[in-house]
């Protein structure tokens, strides 16, 4: 009779979870259709295009999990580790073959097809484990008497809708704090575009950001290759980033599910309802990839030390290191915030004699170095500094387009002012960007629940480990960064896991109902701020054509360059580096790289020398973004010789001003387009 009741309860739980999943999907689709009906089809098409890039690597990654000797695992772990290994290795494969010039569409369609086939075969084999896994899990659930409040998952629906609405906007429209995705158009998508058009991954002397690790950008490049598209691919890239964000929530659930279904649910919802995930889903950035690999690295570490009596599992430590390396391959900030933090935590909390501890640390470090090494090797070979342009005072690398002057400008541009270096100013920034964030992208729920995970119950080694991780991350942010708000997102990993531990056994009764109330109230709070931000800034699914066709006031110069200039035009861009939407050959230079135009201006004796240089380089047109030059002059620095008076002198020497463009919200000179007159004695036009 008891077995029969347990079976009935299990079946009810199974049906409830599937019903909630169907309701979740239905509400998401209905919500999109109500908020902005035309975006429903757009979101579905972009999601499908992104899935073509993301799903095959995840399937193929399932085949790699057995190599770590982890024994029998629940399906959830296979999916998580398969996603991490598959996506990470696929990014490195795109890099490796891209360096060799193997970026042909037919090759990569074949690779993804092969990934899909072997992954499905592996998945079918894993399905045989499902019955025993469910039995073990249900038995454990009965013993701990922990069952999810299934309806609580629906709290995530409005946040997914907002994330989809953000992702539906082409790069360049949101958000103001990020310069409307300036970095996306400058390098996150611009460098994949250049690699795609060149047919290989190569050194870029005009764009220092090309030397950043680019695991996520390699997925964007793969999307360009497979879909044979560039300019309208921005929303697909956003969707890839959004899927990585969903994988963060899944990884958070897997972490908590080791303790109980309730803990997994609280961790996932605490993570999924923070404003940062939806905010970043509207930007083809790399933070979601970094957070996904970092969360998986922490999950593997916690699993490695979960059974002290059996010793530390080195297979799990190796996985933690591999995923840490993948995180570093997404963004340099993961070196201190993920790889180094995990290393320090291991030093504090790993047990055993010194030989065993050294061996365990060595396994982690070797695995981290191996998965991060391709980016280090690439930079070493191309620049002479494996982490270029960081620590260039140590390596003194001076590749083409870079020297001591540029290194100094980089250091100055990423340093705090004297007043911001005071401890009070640093702590004020922490307060301003986390609990008191004007857009509440952390929100009170995750902070309160994390505090609850440390109070009201006896602290265990895992709690102290997570607290140590959070403290070290905060210290790194305070004293090793220039206090940028977005860099705080790494705090979400220990905070969310601590939040889930608030529902574990302790002195407080009805812990899950209290946690659920906090998640509901905090979710409503976070959603109100996120919706307000969308209402204030998001245009509601703006397509890329509004920019590259120049239909937006102030951006009419895109229409002239992309549609009126001849196909063989070669344009010199002065000041601006948002080159992604230009459909003619353009030469640009980011703020920190050495500019050939600035060098010739500084060395020329008169305007005729500059005109001769423009003709010898084959430039047909010059476009000058005066507003961007003014911004750079105030911030990172720009040559004081590039002025309107300089171009007046060039006009007297023959440079012909074709068009002047104005911005309705900006006074003064905005953008000017010039034509370089053809000189019969110099080159062929």
C-alpha positions in Angstrom: 0.0 0.0 0.0 2.8 2.4 0.9 4.6 1.7 -2.4 1.3 2.3 -4.3 0.9 5.7 -2.6 4.5 6.7 -3.4 3.9 5.6 -7.0 0.7 7.7 -7.2 2.5 10.7 -5.7 5.4 10.3 -8.2 3.0 10.1 -11.1 1.2 13.2 -9.8 4.5 15.0 -9.5 5.5 14.0 -13.0 2.2 15.1 -14.5 2.3 18.4 -12.5 5.8 19.2 -13.8 4.8 18.5 -17.4 1.6 20.6 -17.0 3.6 23.5 -15.7 6.1 23.2 -18.6 3.2 23.4 -21.1 1.6 26.3 -19.3 5.0 28.0 -19.1 5.4 27.7 -22.9 1.9 28.7 -23.6 2.0 31.8 -21.4 5.3 32.9 -23.0 3.8 32.6 -26.5 0.6 34.3 -25.5 2.5 37.1 -23.7 4.6 37.8 -26.7 1.6 37.8 -29.0 -0.2 40.3 -26.7 2.7 42.6 -26.1 3.9 42.8 -29.7 2.3 40.3 -32.1 4.7 40.7 -34.9 7.6 39.7 -32.7 6.2 36.2 -32.1 7.2 35.1 -35.6 10.5 37.0 -35.4 11.4 35.4 -32.1 10.6 31.9 -33.3 12.6 32.4 -36.5 15.6 33.8 -34.6 15.3 31.1 -32.0 15.4 28.4 -34.7 18.4 30.1 -36.4 20.2 30.2 -33.0 19.3 26.6 -32.2 21.0 25.5 -35.4 24.2 26.8 -34.0 23.8 25.9 -30.3 22.0 22.5 -30.3 24.4 20.3 -32.4 27.5 21.2 -30.2 25.4 20.4 -27.1 24.5 17.0 -28.5 28.1 16.3 -29.5 29.3 17.3 -26.1 27.3 14.4 -24.6 29.9 12.1 -26.2 32.7 13.8 -24.2 31.4 13.4 -20.7 32.4 9.7 -20.3 36.1 10.6 -20.8 36.2 12.2 -17.3 35.4 8.9 -15.6 32.5 10.3 -13.5 30.5 7.0 -13.2 26.8 6.9 -13.6 25.2 10.3 -13.5 21.6 11.6 -13.7 20.6 12.9 -17.1 20.6 16.5 -15.9 24.3 16.3 -15.4 25.0 14.8 -18.8 23.0 17.6 -20.4 24.8 20.3 -18.4 28.3 18.9 -19.0 27.5 18.1 -22.6 26.4 21.7 -23.2 29.6 23.1 -21.5 32.0 20.7 -23.2 30.3 20.9 -26.6 29.9 24.6 -26.8 33.4 25.3 -25.5 35.2 22.9 -27.8 33.1 24.0 -30.8 34.3 27.6 -30.2 37.9 26.5 -30.1 37.4 24.4 -33.2 36.0 27.5 -35.0 39.1 29.4 -33.8 41.6 26.7 -34.9 40.1 26.1 -38.3 39.5 29.9 -38.8 43.2 30.5 -38.3 43.8 27.9 -41.0 41.3 29.6 -43.3 38.7 26.8 -43.1 35.5 28.9 -42.8 33.7 27.5 -45.8 29.9 27.1 -45.3 29.7 23.5 -46.7 32.4 22.4 -44.2 30.7 23.8 -41.2 27.2 22.6 -42.2 28.8 19.1 -42.5 30.4 19.5 -39.0 27.2 20.5 -37.4 25.4 17.7 -39.1 27.9 15.2 -37.9 27.6 16.7 -34.3 23.9 16.2 -34.5 24.1 12.5 -35.6 26.6 11.4 -33.1 24.8 13.4 -30.4 21.5 11.8 -31.1 23.0 8.4 -31.0 24.6 9.2 -27.6 21.3 10.7 -26.3 19.4 7.5 -27.2 21.9 5.5 -25.3 21.5 7.8 -22.3 17.8 7.5 -22.3 18.1 3.9 -21.0 19.5 5.4 -17.8 16.3 7.5 -17.3 14.3 4.9 -15.5 16.9 4.1 -12.9 17.7 7.7 -12.5 14.1 8.6 -11.8 13.8 5.8 -9.3 16.9 6.9 -7.4 15.7 10.5 -7.5 12.2 9.8 -6.4 13.5 7.6 -3.6 15.7 10.4 -2.4 12.9 12.9 -2.6 10.7 10.6 -0.4 13.4 10.4 2.2 13.9 14.1 2.4 10.2 14.9 1.9 11.1 17.8 -0.5 8.8 18.6 -3.4 8.8 21.6 -5.6 6.0 24.2 -5.7 5.7 23.6 -9.4 3.6 26.7 -10.1 6.5 28.8 -8.8 8.3 28.2 -12.1 5.8 30.5 -13.8 7.5 33.4 -12.1 10.1 33.2 -14.8 7.6 33.7 -17.7 7.5 37.5 -17.7 11.3 37.7 -17.5 11.6 35.4 -20.5 9.2 37.5 -22.4 11.2 40.7 -21.6 14.4 38.9 -22.6 12.9 37.9 -25.9 11.7 41.5 -26.5 15.2 42.8 -25.8 16.8 40.2 -28.1 14.4 41.1 -30.9 16.1 44.5 -31.2 19.0 44.6 -33.6 22.3 45.7 -32.2 22.6 49.5 -31.9 19.2 50.3 -30.4 19.6 49.4 -26.7 20.8 50.1 -23.9 21.9 53.8 -23.2 24.3 52.7 -20.4 26.1 50.5 -22.9 26.2 53.2 -25.6 23.3 51.4 -27.4 25.5 48.3 -27.8 28.5 50.2 -29.1 30.8 47.3 -28.2 28.7 45.0 -30.3 29.1 47.1 -33.4 32.8 47.8 -32.6 34.0 44.3 -32.1 31.7 41.6 -30.7 30.0 41.3 -34.1 32.4 43.4 -36.2 35.4 41.1 -35.7 33.3 37.9 -36.7 32.2 39.9 -39.7 35.7 40.7 -40.7 36.8 37.1 -40.2 33.8 35.9 -42.3 34.5 38.3 -45.1 38.3 37.6 -45.1 37.7 33.8 -44.9 40.1 33.4 -41.9 40.9 34.6 -38.4 43.8 37.0 -38.5 45.5 39.7 -36.6 43.7 43.1 -36.8 46.2 46.0 -36.3 43.2 48.5 -36.2 41.2 46.8 -33.5 42.8 45.9 -30.2 39.6 44.1 -29.0 40.2 41.4 -31.6 42.9 40.1 -29.2 40.4 39.5 -26.5 39.4 35.8 -26.0 36.3 35.2 -28.1 34.6 31.9 -27.3 31.1 33.4 -27.7 32.1 35.5 -30.7 33.2 32.2 -32.4 29.6 31.1 -32.1 28.5 34.3 -33.7 31.0 33.7 -36.5 29.7 30.2 -37.0 26.2 31.6 -37.3 27.4 34.0 -40.1 29.0 31.1 -41.9 26.1 28.7 -41.7 23.4 31.2 -42.4 25.6 33.1 -45.0 24.4 36.4 -43.5 26.0 39.3 -41.7 24.0 42.5 -41.4 20.6 41.0 -40.3 22.3 38.4 -38.1 22.4 40.6 -35.0 19.1 39.4 -33.6 20.2 35.8 -34.1 23.4 36.6 -32.2 21.2 38.1 -29.4 19.2 34.9 -29.4 22.4 32.8 -29.1 23.3 35.0 -26.1 19.8 34.6 -24.6 20.1 30.7 -25.0 23.4 30.9 -23.1 21.5 32.9 -20.4 18.8 30.1 -20.2 21.7 27.6 -19.8 22.9 29.7 -16.8 19.5 29.1 -15.1 19.6 25.4 -16.0 23.1 25.1 -14.5 21.9 26.9 -11.3 19.1 24.4 -11.1 21.5 21.4 -11.4 23.6 22.8 -8.6 20.7 23.0 -6.2 19.1 19.7 -7.3 22.0 17.9 -5.7 20.6 18.9 -2.3 16.8 18.9 -3.0 14.2 19.7 -5.7 13.3 22.8 -3.6 16.9 24.1 -3.5 17.3 23.6 -7.2 14.0 25.5 -7.9 14.9 28.4 -5.6 18.4 28.8 -7.1 17.1 28.7 -10.6 14.3 31.2 -10.0 16.6 33.5 -8.0 19.0 33.5 -10.9 16.4 33.8 -13.6 14.5 36.7 -12.1 17.5 39.0 -11.8 17.3 41.9 -14.2 20.9 41.4 -15.5 20.0 38.3 -17.5 17.2 39.9 -19.4 19.2 43.1 -19.8 22.2 41.3 -21.4 19.9 39.2 -23.6 19.4 42.3 -25.7 23.1 42.6 -26.4 25.3 40.2 -28.4 27.9 40.4 -25.6 29.8 37.5 -23.9 28.7 37.7 -20.3 26.1 34.9 -20.6 28.7 32.6 -22.0 31.1 33.5 -19.2 28.5 33.0 -16.5 27.3 29.7 -18.0 30.8 28.2 -18.0 31.6 29.7 -14.6 28.4 28.3 -13.0 29.2 24.9 -14.5 32.8 25.2 -13.1 31.4 25.9 -9.6 28.9 23.1 -10.0 31.7 20.6 -10.8 33.7 21.9 -7.9 30.9 21.4 -5.4 30.3 17.9 -6.8 34.0 17.2 -6.5 34.0 17.9 -2.7 30.5 16.6 -2.0 31.5 13.4 -0.4 34.5 14.1 2.0 34.7 10.5 3.1 35.5 9.3 -0.4 38.0 12.1 -1.1 38.0 14.7 -3.8 37.0 13.5 -7.2 39.7 14.5 -9.6 37.5 13.9 -12.6 35.2 16.6 -11.3 38.1 18.9 -10.5 39.3 18.5 -14.1 35.8 19.4 -15.4 35.8 22.4 -13.1 39.1 23.5 -14.6 38.0 22.9 -18.2 34.9 25.0 -17.7 36.9 27.7 -15.9 39.2 27.9 -18.9 36.2 28.1 -21.2 34.9 31.0 -19.1 38.3 32.8 -19.3 38.0 32.2 -23.1 34.9 34.3 -23.1 36.2 37.3 -21.2 39.4 38.2 -19.4 37.5 39.2 -16.2 36.8 35.4 -15.7 40.5 35.0 -14.9 40.2 36.6 -11.5 36.4 36.2 -11.0 36.2 32.5 -11.8 39.5 30.7 -12.3 41.5 32.4 -9.6 38.5 32.5 -7.2 38.0 28.8 -7.5 41.7 28.2 -7.0 41.7 30.3 -3.8 38.6 28.5 -2.5 40.3 25.2 -3.1 43.4 26.3 -1.2 41.1 27.3 1.7 38.8 24.4 1.8 40.3 21.3 0.2 41.3 18.7 2.7 44.0 16.0 2.9 47.8 16.0 3.2 49.9 18.5 1.3 50.8 16.1 -1.5 47.2 15.3 -2.2 46.2 18.9 -2.1 49.0 19.9 -4.5 47.9 17.1 -6.9 44.3 18.2 -6.8 45.3 21.9 -7.4 47.5 20.7 -10.2 44.7 18.8 -11.9 42.5 21.9 -11.8 45.2 24.3 -13.0 46.3 22.0 -15.8 42.7 21.6 -17.0 42.1 25.4 -16.8 45.3 26.1 -18.7 44.5 23.5 -21.4 41.1 24.9 -22.3 42.2 28.5 -22.2 45.5 27.9 -24.0 44.3 28.3 -27.6 43.6 32.0 -26.9 46.9 32.5 -25.1 48.8 30.9 -27.9 47.0 32.9 -30.5 47.9 36.1 -28.8 51.5 35.1 -28.1 52.1 34.3 -31.7 50.3 37.4 -33.1 51.4 40.0 -30.5 54.1 38.6 -28.2 51.8 38.9 -25.2 49.5 36.0 -24.3 47.0 38.2 -22.6 47.4 41.2 -24.9 46.7 44.1 -24.2 46.6 43.4 -20.5 49.9 43.5 -18.5 51.7 44.9 -21.5 54.2 46.7 -19.2 55.4 43.2 -18.3 55.5 41.7 -21.8 56.2 45.0 -23.7 54.5 43.7 -26.8 54.5 46.1 -29.8 52.7 44.4 -32.6 51.5 46.4 -35.7 49.2 49.3 -34.7 50.5 49.3 -31.1 53.3 50.7 -29.1 54.2 52.3 -25.8 52.0 55.3 -26.4 48.9 53.1 -27.1 49.7 50.9 -24.0 49.8 54.1 -21.9 46.5 55.3 -23.4 44.9 51.9 -22.7 46.1 52.0 -19.0 44.9 55.5 -18.6 41.5 54.8 -20.2 40.9 51.8 -17.9 42.1 53.4 -14.6 40.1 55.1 -11.9 40.4 58.8 -11.2 42.2 59.9 -8.1 38.9 60.6 -6.3 37.4 57.2 -7.2 40.3 55.3 -5.7 39.4 56.2 -2.1 37.9 53.3 -0.1 34.7 55.2 0.5 34.3 55.9 -3.2 34.8 52.2 -4.0 32.3 51.1 -1.4 29.9 53.7 -2.6 30.2 52.3 -6.1 29.4 48.8 -4.8 26.3 50.1 -3.0 25.3 52.0 -6.1 25.6 49.1 -8.5 24.3 46.2 -6.4 21.6 46.9 -3.8 20.9 50.5 -4.9 21.2 50.0 -8.6 18.8 52.5 -10.2 17.4 49.7 -12.5 17.5 47.0 -9.7 19.3 44.5 -11.9 20.1 42.4 -8.8 17.0 43.2 -6.8 16.3 42.4 -3.2 15.1 38.8 -3.5 18.5 37.2 -4.4 20.3 39.3 -1.7 17.8 38.5 1.0 17.6 34.8 0.2 21.4 34.6 0.1 21.5 36.2 3.5 18.9 33.6 4.6 21.2 30.9 3.3 23.7 32.0 5.9 21.4 32.6 8.8 18.8 30.4 10.6 20.7 27.2 10.1 24.0 25.6 11.0 26.6 26.5 8.4 28.3 23.7 6.5 31.6 23.7 4.6 29.7 24.4 1.3 28.2 27.5 2.8 31.6 28.8 3.9 33.1 27.9 0.5 30.4 30.0 -1.3 30.8 32.9 1.2 34.5 32.8 0.6 33.9 32.9 -3.1 31.6 35.9 -2.9 33.9 37.8 -0.6 36.9 37.3 -2.9 34.9 38.3 -6.0 33.7 41.5 -4.2 37.3 42.3 -3.3 38.5 41.7 -6.8 35.8 44.0 -8.2 36.6 46.7 -5.6 40.4 46.8 -6.0 41.2 45.1 -9.4 38.7 46.7 -11.8 37.6 50.1 -12.8 34.3 49.6 -11.0 32.1 49.0 -14.0 28.6 47.9 -13.1 28.4 45.0 -15.6 31.5 43.4 -14.0 29.4 42.6 -10.9 27.4 39.9 -12.7 29.9 37.2 -11.4 28.4 37.8 -7.9 25.2 36.2 -9.1 26.7 32.7 -9.0 27.5 32.4 -5.2 24.5 34.6 -4.4 22.0 32.4 -6.2 23.5 29.2 -4.7 23.4 30.6 -1.2 19.8 31.6 -1.9 18.9 28.0 -2.6 20.6 26.8 0.5 18.1 28.9 2.5 15.5 26.2 2.1 17.7 23.4 3.5 17.2 22.0 6.9 17.4 24.6 9.7 15.6 26.2 12.6 13.0 28.1 10.5 9.8 26.3 9.7 8.0 26.5 6.4 11.2 27.6 4.7 10.0 26.9 1.2 6.8 29.0 1.6 8.9 31.9 3.0 11.4 31.5 0.1 8.5 31.3 -2.4 7.0 34.5 -1.0 10.3 36.3 -1.3 10.7 35.1 -4.9 7.2 36.2 -5.8 7.5 39.6 -4.1 11.1 40.1 -5.3 10.2 38.9 -8.8 7.4 41.5 -9.0 9.8 44.2 -7.8 12.5 43.2 -10.4 9.9 42.9 -13.2 8.5 46.4 -12.5 12.0 47.9 -12.8 12.8 45.8 -15.9 9.5 46.7 -17.6 10.1 50.4 -16.8 13.5 50.2 -18.4 12.1 48.6 -21.5 9.3 51.1 -21.7 11.9 53.9 -21.5 14.5 52.6 -23.9 13.5 49.6 -25.9 11.9 50.4 -29.3 10.1 47.1 -29.6 11.8 44.9 -32.1 13.6 47.4 -34.3 15.2 45.7 -37.3 18.8 46.3 -38.5 17.5 47.7 -41.8 16.5 50.9 -39.9 20.3 51.5 -39.4 21.9 50.2 -42.5 19.3 51.7 -44.7 19.7 55.0 -42.9 16.0 55.6 -42.2 16.6 56.9 -38.6 17.3 60.6 -38.2 21.0 61.2 -37.7 22.0 57.9 -39.4 21.2 58.9 -43.0 24.9 58.6 -43.8 24.5 54.8 -43.8 22.0 55.1 -46.7 24.4 57.2 -48.7 27.4 54.9 -48.1 25.6 51.6 -48.4 23.3 52.5 -51.4 24.6 55.6 -53.2 28.4 55.1 -53.2 29.8 52.7 -56.0 30.4 49.1 -55.0 34.1 49.6 -55.3 34.2 52.6 -53.0 36.8 52.6 -50.2 35.9 54.7 -47.2 38.2 56.0 -44.5 36.2 56.3 -41.2 37.6 59.0 -38.9 36.4 59.0 -35.2 33.7 56.3 -35.4 34.5 52.6 -34.9 30.9 51.2 -35.1 31.7 49.7 -38.4 29.4 46.7 -38.4 26.6 48.1 -40.6 28.8 49.6 -43.3 28.3 47.6 -46.5 31.2 49.1 -48.4 34.9 48.6 -47.8 35.8 50.8 -44.8 39.0 51.4 -42.9 38.4 52.3 -39.3 40.4 52.4 -36.1 39.3 51.9 -32.5 40.2 54.6 -30.0 43.3 52.8 -28.6 45.0 51.6 -31.8 47.5 53.6 -33.8 45.7 55.5 -36.6 47.5 55.8 -39.9 45.4 58.9 -40.7 46.4 60.6 -37.4 50.1 59.7 -38.1 50.1 61.2 -41.5 48.3 64.3 -40.2 50.9 64.7 -37.4 53.8 64.2 -39.9 52.6 66.1 -43.0 54.0 69.5 -43.8 50.8 70.6 -45.6 47.3 69.5 -46.7 48.6 68.4 -50.1 50.7 65.7 -48.4 47.6 64.4 -46.7 45.6 64.4 -50.0 48.4 62.5 -51.7 48.4 59.9 -48.9 44.6 59.5 -49.3 45.0 58.9 -53.0 47.9 56.5 -52.7 45.9 54.4 -50.2 43.0 54.2 -52.7 40.4 56.0 -50.6 37.5 57.3 -52.5 35.7 58.9 -49.6 36.2 60.0 -46.0 33.5 60.1 -43.4 34.1 62.1 -40.2 32.0 61.6 -37.0 32.6 64.8 -35.1 30.3 63.9 -32.2 32.3 60.7 -31.6 35.6 62.5 -31.8 34.3 64.9 -29.2 33.3 62.0 -26.9 36.7 60.3 -27.3 38.5 63.6 -26.6 36.7 63.7 -23.3 37.3 60.1 -22.4 39.9 57.9 -23.9 41.7 60.7 -25.8 41.9 61.7 -29.5 44.5 63.6 -31.6 43.9 67.4 -31.1 45.0 67.9 -34.7 41.9 66.3 -36.2 39.6 69.3 -36.2 37.1 71.0 -38.5 39.8 73.5 -39.4 42.0 70.6 -40.7 39.2 69.4 -43.0 38.6 73.0 -44.1 42.3 73.1 -45.2 41.9 69.7 -46.9 38.8 71.0 -48.7 41.0 73.9 -50.0 43.5 71.3 -51.2 40.8 69.4 -53.2 38.8 67.2 -50.7 35.2 67.7 -51.7 32.5 67.7 -49.1 29.5 65.8 -50.4 27.0 65.8 -47.5 26.6 67.0 -44.0 24.4 65.1 -41.7 22.7 66.4 -38.5 21.3 64.7 -35.5 17.9 66.0 -34.2 19.0 65.8 -30.6 22.6 67.0 -31.0 23.7 70.6 -31.7 26.8 71.3 -33.9 28.5 69.3 -36.5 27.5 65.6 -36.4 28.8 63.6 -39.4 30.3 64.8 -42.7 31.1 62.8 -45.8 33.9 63.9 -48.2 34.9 62.6 -51.6 38.6 62.2 -52.5 38.9 63.5 -56.1 40.6 61.2 -58.5 44.2 62.0 -59.5 45.1 60.5 -62.9 48.7 60.3 -61.9 48.1 58.2 -58.8 46.6 54.7 -58.9 43.6 53.4 -60.6 40.0 54.2 -59.3 
